[in-house]
Amino acid sequence: MKVDTKGIDRFYDKAYDWVIEKGPEVLLGLVLLFGGLWLLRIFGGWLNRKLLKKDVNPSLTPFLLSLVIIALRVVLILTVMQIIGIQLTFLTVLIGGIGVAAGLALSGTLQNFASGVLILLLKPFVVGDNIIAQNQEGTVISIQIFYTIVKTFDNRTVIIPNGKLSNEVIVNISREGNRRLDIEMKFSYGVSYDQIAAVFDKTVDGFKAELKTPERRIGISVLEESGYKVMMNVWVDAHGFVDSKFLFQEELVKNMKEDGIKLPGTGDK
């Protein structure tokens, strides 16, 4: 059997030419690939330590770390392919088309996802805070990537998409640690304001839930033909605010009756 030496020679010649022409690019690409992966491993460890120092939410740290590393690896691989000489035109168009289709199909989900990341990073509220959002008032019991769970004070579990929370007003009623309890009552001009103020001070002095600072306050808020309104302010702990309000109002009414003050809307003394 006669071997086609000319064919073999042509093959070796083409292989040699390819190695001479493309070899340096391939070698550079491989060096960049393995060197880049090594640097990304070091960068991943550094980023993980930084996120832990920044006190980022534990449920968000692995996700952010994976997202950044995967994105950098994709960029690295595409760069290496470009250096080696692999044409990326078709691949770029394909990835772009898939990205547009996925974005349209998952627009609402992606919005919730992005909002969840922002909430966990910026922390407008944290687990344990009492908030008012989407006409719901309650305690935050869980913050997930796509939604937040709030338990209302009447023991209802409300699941709110994070996209709604990031685009609407959120009232954090417990972040400051204290809240002002406002009570406004109307009295006839026949009732002495000094007597009302004395009963108010008496009630606050016996109210254990009162915070010493800021100070209590009382004053006439409105003057009308049929009487005047008195505004009373007491500062209490934000957690347990409703219970404190009920207790204080109960004691206030009781002390007013005991001191003979005519209560609004009654004929009793």
N, C-alpha and C positions, 0 to 999 in steps of 0.2 A: 504494500500500500504506500503510495507516494504522498508525502506530506507537503501541503501547500505552504512552502516557506515564505513566499511573497506575501500571502495573506497575514501570516503571523508577524512578519516584519512591519506591515502596514499598521497592524493593531498596536504593536509596541511603539511605533512612531507616534501614533495618535495619543496613546497613553502618556508617552513622554512629553509630548507637546501640551497635553492637558495638565500634567503635573507642573510643568514649568510655568504655564499661564495661570492656572487656578490654584496651584499648591499653596502659594503664600497667603492667598485670600482664605482658603479653607483652614490653614494652620492658624491664621489670625482669628478667624471666627471661633475655632475650637478653644483657643486660649482665652478669648473674651467670654465664651460661654461658661467654662469651668471657673475662671476667675470671678465672673459676675455672680455665679451661684454661691461661691465661697463668701464673697462680700455681702450678698443678701442674707446669708445665714448669720453673719456677724451683725448686720444691721437689724435683723429680726430680734436678736437678743437684746440689743441696745434699745429698740423701740418698746419691747415688752417691759423693760425696767422703767423707762420713762412713763409709760401708761400707768404702771403701778404707783409711781411716785406722785402722779397727777391725781390719784384717787379716782380714776375712771371707773364707772360701774363695772363690776366683775362680769356681768353677762355681755357687756359690749367689748371688753378687751380682746378676747379671742377672735371675735368677728373682725374688728378693725385691723388686728395684726394679720389675719389671713387675707383680708381684702387688699391691704397694701402690698404684701409680699407677692400675692398672685398677680396683681397688676404690674409690678416691677418685673416679674418673671416673663410675663407676656411681652413686655416692651423689650426685654433682653433677647428673647428668642426671635422676635421680629427683626431686631437690629442685626443679630448674627446671620439670619437668613438673607438680609439685604447685603451684608458684607460678602457672603459667600457667592451671591449672584443669583439667588432664587427670586424669580419674578413674583411680586406680591399683588399685582393689579387685580387678578380674579379673586384672590383670597380676601383682599380688602373690600371689594364690592360685596362679596358673599357675607362677610362678617357685618358690614354696614346694613345690608338688607335684613339679616336676622335680628340685628339690634333694633332697627326701626319697628319691625313687626312685634318683637317682644315688648318694646316700650309702649306701643299702642294697646296691646292686649293687657298689660299689667300696670297701666298708668295709675289707677287708684291704689293698687298694692304698693307700687314703688313710692308713691307719695306718702303712704303710711310708714313705709320703711325709712325713708329719708327723715320724716318727722320724728320717728322713734329714736333715730341716731342723734338728732339735734337735742331732743329732750334729755337723753341720757348724758350728753356732753355738757349742755348749758345748764341743766338742772333748774328749770323754773319751779319745779317741785320735786320732792323725793318721797320714797315710801314712808308712810306715817304722817304726811302732811294732810291737813284738812283743806280742801279746795272747793271752789264753785266753778263748774264748767259745764257747758251744754245744758243749762238749767238743772243741773244736778249738784247737790251739796253732800259731801261725804269725805271719807278718809281713803287716801291712796294706799292700796294693799299690794299692788304689783305694777311694775312698768316693764312691758315687753317691747320687742322691736316693732311690732305692728299695732299694738293696742295697749291701753292702760286700764287697769281694773280699779274701780272705786266702789267702796261699800258705803251706802248712805246711812244716815243716822237711824232710819227705820228698818235697817237690816236688809236692804235690797242690794244685790250685786249688779253694778252697771259697767259694761264693757264699752269703752269709748275708743274709736279708731284714732290713732295718733295724728292723722292728717287733720281731723277736726280740731284737736287741741292746739296744733301749731298755727292754725288760721283764725282762731277765735280768742276772745279775752278769757284769761284764766285768773281767778281771784284766789290767791293763796292766803287763807285766813288764819294760818297758824305759824307761818315762817317767823314772824317777829316775836313769838313766844307769849304775847299778851294781847288782849282785845278790850276795847272799851264797851262797857255795858251802858246803853242809853235808854233812859226811861223818861217819857214825857207824859205829864198828867195835867188835867185842867181843873181849876178850882174857881169858885165864885169869889167876888171881891170881899165877901164877908169873912173869908178864911184868911187868917194872918199868915203872911209869907214867912215871918220869923218862926212861927210854930211849925210850918212845913219843913223849914231848913233844920230845925232842932230834931224833928222826928227822923229826917234823912240821916243826919249825923249819928243819931242813936242807932239806927238800923245798920249803918256801915260799920260802926264801932263793934257791933256784935257779929259781924259777917266775917267768918274765918277765911273765906275765899278771896277777900279783897287784897290786891297788891298795894303796897305802900307808895310805890312810884309807878307811873305818874300819880299825882294827887287827885283825890275826889273833887268833884265840882258840882255846884248847883246854881241855877239862875233862872230868871224869868225869861222865857224864850219868845212868847207871843202875848200881846195885849188885845183883847177883843171886847165887844160891848157887853157880852154876857159873863165875862170872867177873864182869867189869865192862865197861861200855860207855864208850867215849871219843868225845866229840863234838868235831869239828874244824870251824872256820869260817874261810873265806878269802873276801875280797871281790874280785870280778872285774868286768870290763865286761859290761853286760847283753847287748850284741850279741856273739855268739860264745860265749855262756855254756856251751852243750853241749860245744863243742870244748874249752873251758878245763877243764871238768869231766873229760872223758875223759883229757886230758893230765896233769892233776894227779893223778888216781887212779892212772894208770900209773906216774908217777914215785914216788908214795908207796909203792906195793907193791914197786917195785924197790928203793928205799932201805931198806925194812924187811927185805927178804930179805938185802941186803948187810950190814946191821947185826945179823943173827942173831935178829931178833924172830920168834917163832912166830906165824904168821898164823892168823886165825880159820878153823876148819874144816879145818885141815891138820895133818899131823904133822911137817912139814918145819921146819927152822930156817935 
